[in-house]
């Protein structure tokens, strides 16, 4: 199971990326010729950044996340995915 401090860190990362969705949507727009769905691309970038932070938190403790930890992380993203998607759709670019 993900330690509570790491869960709080992941939640804070999600909050951060929600608040900065416009920047990531703008980044996704740079690839709009290749990838037509800018909103889905921005979602992928944001989730990738959060996942990178999740992995970095474990690496900082000289650990690797167990399969159960990765599954729990995925569930955390699923629970907040509507908020992430809404922040992208509402982003003014």
C-alpha positions as CSV (number, residue, x, y, z in Angstrom):
1,X,0.0,0.0,0.0
2,X,1.1,3.5,-0.7
3,X,2.3,5.3,2.4
4,X,0.0,8.1,3.6
5,X,2.7,10.8,3.1
6,X,3.1,9.6,-0.5
7,X,-0.7,9.6,-1.0
8,X,-0.8,13.2,0.2
9,X,2.1,14.1,-2.2
10,X,0.2,12.5,-5.1
11,X,-2.9,14.4,-4.2
12,X,-1.0,17.6,-4.1
13,X,0.5,16.8,-7.5
14,X,-3.0,16.2,-8.9
15,X,-4.1,19.5,-7.4
16,X,-1.1,21.3,-8.9
17,X,-1.7,19.9,-12.4
18,X,-5.4,20.7,-12.2
19,X,-4.5,24.3,-11.5
20,X,-2.0,24.4,-14.3
21,X,-4.2,22.6,-16.9
22,X,-4.1,25.5,-19.4
23,X,-0.3,25.3,-19.6
24,X,-0.5,21.6,-20.4
25,X,-3.3,22.0,-22.9
26,X,-1.1,24.6,-24.6
27,X,1.7,22.1,-24.7
28,X,-0.6,19.5,-26.2
29,X,-1.7,21.9,-28.8
30,X,1.9,21.9,-30.1
31,X,1.3,18.4,-31.3
32,X,-2.2,18.9,-32.7
33,X,-1.1,18.3,-36.3
34,X,0.0,14.8,-35.3
35,X,-2.6,14.1,-32.5
36,X,-6.0,15.6,-33.2
37,X,-7.5,15.2,-29.7
38,X,-5.8,18.0,-27.8
39,X,-7.8,17.4,-24.6
40,X,-6.9,13.7,-24.5
41,X,-3.3,14.5,-25.2
42,X,-3.2,17.1,-22.4
43,X,-4.8,14.5,-20.1
44,X,-2.0,12.0,-21.0
45,X,0.7,14.6,-20.4
46,X,-0.7,15.5,-17.0
47,X,-1.2,11.9,-15.9
48,X,2.3,11.1,-17.1
49,X,3.7,13.9,-15.1
50,X,1.9,12.8,-12.0
51,X,3.1,9.2,-12.5
52,X,6.6,10.5,-12.9
53,X,6.2,12.2,-9.5
54,X,4.9,9.0,-8.0
55,X,7.9,7.1,-9.2
56,X,10.3,9.8,-8.0
57,X,8.8,9.7,-4.5
58,X,9.7,6.0,-4.3
59,X,13.1,6.5,-5.9
60,X,13.9,9.2,-3.3
61,X,13.3,6.6,-0.7
62,X,15.5,4.1,-2.6
63,X,12.4,1.9,-3.3
64,X,10.4,0.6,-6.2
65,X,6.6,0.7,-6.1
66,X,5.0,-2.8,-5.8
67,X,2.4,-3.8,-8.2
68,X,-0.3,-3.1,-5.6
69,X,1.1,0.4,-5.2
70,X,0.9,1.0,-8.9
71,X,-2.7,-0.3,-8.9
72,X,-3.6,2.0,-6.0
73,X,-2.0,4.9,-7.9
74,X,-4.1,4.1,-10.9
75,X,-7.2,4.1,-8.7
76,X,-6.3,7.5,-7.3
77,X,-6.1,8.9,-10.8
78,X,-9.4,7.3,-11.8
79,X,-11.1,8.9,-8.8
80,X,-9.8,12.3,-9.7
81,X,-9.9,11.9,-13.5
82,X,-13.2,13.8,-13.9
83,X,-11.6,16.8,-12.1
84,X,-8.5,16.6,-14.3
85,X,-10.6,16.3,-17.5
86,X,-12.8,19.2,-16.4
87,X,-9.8,21.4,-15.8
88,X,-8.5,20.7,-19.3
89,X,-11.9,21.4,-20.9
90,X,-12.3,24.6,-19.0
91,X,-8.8,25.8,-19.7
92,X,-8.5,29.1,-21.6
93,X,-5.6,28.8,-24.0
